[in-house]
Amino acid sequence: NTHFSPRFSFSYKISKRTSLDAAVGVFYQHLPLILLLQNESHKNLKDPVAYHFVLGLRHLLTENTRLTLEIYDKKYDHFPLDSSQPSLFIFDELFYGSFFTNHESLVDNGKARSYGIEFMIQKKLSEKLYGLISTSYSRARYRDLDGKWWNRVYDSRFILSMEGGYKLNKYWEFGLKLNYAGGVPYTPFDI
């Protein structure tokens, strides 16, 4: 398939140290051949499309330290869904087993959405010290064939990442990295 994927971005300098950034775009993803070859009718499925919207603010706190705040919203259309398993999000099958199972009859009216906010402070290497702290809150959801919205397997919601280091000389460098993630959705056991 051939697609037209327009994208637009701009950056506006509010001051010498602060800028406002924005981007919008349309992105297509071809369906994996393993899904298309499972049934002759699958060749008529539309390719999934994503509409991205990003708005960010960058500010230099010092010559070597930058603060960034970014919000985004991604809306997806034409994901394949299996009519015999209406609540299954097929693209998430790769998370569970690194492969797609066999699907007899797929339709291409699946929808999904990801949105979130990210805050980051980054200090570039200067005077032997560098570091980065970022935190984000996000949601990743999909709509099944019955119209109900579910959390995707990548819906970890809250992520905190800290890393940094000290460069003692050209032979020695000490670094530390810490990550915390909220975890993926799961179905609790009813004991």
C-alpha positions in Angstrom: 0.0 0.0 0.0 1.0 3.6 -0.6 0.1 6.3 1.9 0.4 10.0 2.2 1.8 10.8 5.7 2.0 14.6 6.3 4.0 15.9 9.2 4.5 19.3 10.6 6.6 20.7 13.4 7.6 24.1 14.6 9.7 25.7 17.3 9.1 29.2 18.7 11.7 30.9 20.8 9.9 32.6 23.6 13.2 34.0 25.0 16.9 33.3 24.7 16.6 30.3 27.0 13.0 29.1 26.5 11.3 27.7 23.4 7.9 26.2 22.6 7.8 23.2 20.3 4.9 21.4 18.6 4.5 18.6 16.1 1.7 16.8 14.4 1.9 13.9 12.0 0.2 11.0 10.4 2.0 7.6 10.5 1.1 4.4 8.8 2.3 0.9 9.7 2.0 -2.0 7.3 0.4 -5.1 8.7 2.8 -8.0 9.3 2.8 -10.5 6.5 2.1 -13.4 9.0 -1.3 -11.8 9.6 -2.0 -11.1 5.9 -1.2 -14.7 4.9 -3.5 -16.4 7.4 -6.6 -15.8 5.3 -7.1 -14.5 1.8 -9.6 -11.9 3.0 -6.9 -10.3 5.3 -5.2 -8.8 2.2 -8.1 -6.3 2.0 -7.5 -5.0 5.5 -6.5 -1.3 5.9 -3.1 -0.5 7.3 -3.2 0.9 10.9 -2.7 4.7 11.1 -1.6 6.9 14.0 -2.3 10.6 14.4 0.4 12.1 16.7 0.1 15.5 18.5 3.1 16.7 20.7 3.5 20.0 22.6 6.7 20.8 24.5 8.4 23.5 26.4 12.3 23.6 26.7 14.1 25.9 29.1 17.8 26.2 29.8 18.3 26.5 33.5 22.0 26.9 33.1 24.4 26.6 30.2 24.6 22.9 30.8 21.2 22.1 32.3 18.0 21.8 30.3 14.4 21.3 31.6 11.8 19.8 29.3 8.1 19.4 29.7 6.2 17.6 27.0 2.6 16.4 26.5 1.4 14.0 23.7 -1.6 12.4 22.4 -1.7 9.6 19.8 -4.9 8.2 18.2 -4.8 5.0 16.2 -7.3 3.7 13.7 -7.7 0.5 11.6 -6.1 -2.0 14.0 -7.0 -5.6 13.2 -9.3 -7.3 15.6 -10.5 -10.9 15.6 -14.4 -11.3 15.5 -14.1 -14.6 17.3 -12.2 -13.0 20.2 -13.7 -9.5 20.4 -11.7 -8.2 23.4 -8.3 -9.4 22.1 -5.9 -6.6 20.9 -3.9 -8.6 18.3 -0.8 -6.3 18.2 -0.3 -7.0 22.0 0.1 -10.7 21.2 3.8 -10.0 20.5 4.2 -9.0 24.2 3.0 -12.4 25.4 4.7 -14.8 23.1 6.8 -13.0 20.4 4.4 -14.2 17.7 0.9 -13.8 16.3 -1.5 -16.7 16.8 -3.7 -17.9 13.9 -6.8 -15.7 13.2 -9.5 -16.9 10.9 -11.4 -13.6 10.4 -10.0 -10.2 11.0 -11.7 -6.8 10.7 -9.8 -3.5 10.6 -12.0 -1.2 12.8 -9.9 -1.4 16.0 -9.0 1.9 17.7 -6.4 2.7 20.3 -5.1 5.8 22.1 -1.9 6.7 24.0 -1.4 10.0 25.8 0.8 11.3 28.5 3.1 13.9 30.0 6.8 13.8 30.6 9.1 16.0 32.7 12.9 15.9 32.3 16.0 17.6 33.7 19.2 16.9 31.9 22.7 18.0 32.8 25.3 17.6 30.1 28.8 16.5 31.0 30.7 19.5 32.4 33.2 19.7 35.2 33.2 15.9 35.2 29.5 15.6 36.3 26.4 14.6 34.3 22.9 13.4 34.9 19.3 13.0 33.8 16.1 12.8 35.8 12.8 12.1 34.0 9.3 11.2 35.0 6.3 10.5 33.0 2.6 9.6 33.3 0.9 7.9 30.4 -2.0 5.8 29.4 -2.3 3.3 26.5 -5.7 1.9 25.8 -7.7 0.2 23.0 -11.3 -0.3 22.1 -12.5 -3.9 21.5 -15.2 -5.0 19.0 -17.9 -4.5 21.6 -17.0 -0.8 22.1 -15.4 -1.3 25.5 -12.0 0.3 26.3 -9.2 -1.8 27.8 -5.7 -1.0 29.1 -3.0 -2.2 26.7 -0.1 -4.4 27.9 2.2 -1.3 27.6 0.1 0.8 30.0 2.7 1.1 32.8 1.4 4.6 33.6 4.1 6.0 35.9 7.8 5.8 35.1 10.7 7.5 36.9 14.2 7.3 35.6 17.4 8.7 37.1 20.9 8.3 35.9 24.1 10.1 36.3 27.8 9.9 36.6 31.1 11.3 37.5 34.1 11.2 35.1 37.2 11.0 37.3 39.6 11.0 34.4 40.0 9.5 30.9 40.3 6.0 32.4 37.7 6.0 35.2 34.0 6.9 35.2 31.4 6.1 37.9 27.7 5.9 37.0 24.4 5.1 38.6 21.1 4.3 37.0 17.7 3.8 38.7 14.4 3.1 37.0 10.9 2.7 38.5 7.9 1.7 36.4 4.3 1.3 37.5 4.0 -2.1 35.9 1.7 -3.5 33.3 -2.0 -4.3 33.7 -3.0 -7.7 34.8 -6.1 -9.7 35.8 -6.0 -10.4 39.6 -6.7 -13.9 40.8 -10.0 -14.4 42.6 -8.9 -16.9 45.3 
